C-alpha cells in the first residue's frame, strides 16, 4: 500500500473532531501502523485541521477490528475551505497601460 506523503497537505481539509483526536491518539501506539504513519498521527492529533489523505492513510492502515467506522470518525468534523490565491492580472494591466 502506498504511504501518504506527510508534506502533501493539498486536497480536502477537515476540522479535527473529538472522535478523530481519540483515533489519532490510539494510532500513535498502533504497532500495525508503520513508524511513519504513527509519527504522522502524533503530529496530526495536536492540530486543529487535518488533510483527509493523511487521515485516510492512517485509518486504512489501522486494525479494522479496532478502528472506528467512518461515520463515527467524521462525526462533528467540518470541511475547511481556504481562500484561493488571488489571480494575477498581468494581461489586464497591460491592456490598461495601452489605453
Secondary structure as UniProt FT lines:
FT   TURN            6..7
FT   STRAND          13..15
FT   HELIX           18..27
FT   TURN            28..29
FT   TURN            31..32
FT   HELIX           35..44
FT   TURN            45..46
FT   STRAND          49..51
FT   HELIX           52..61
FT   TURN            64..66
FT   HELIX           70..74
FT   TURN            75..76
FT   HELIX           90..98
//
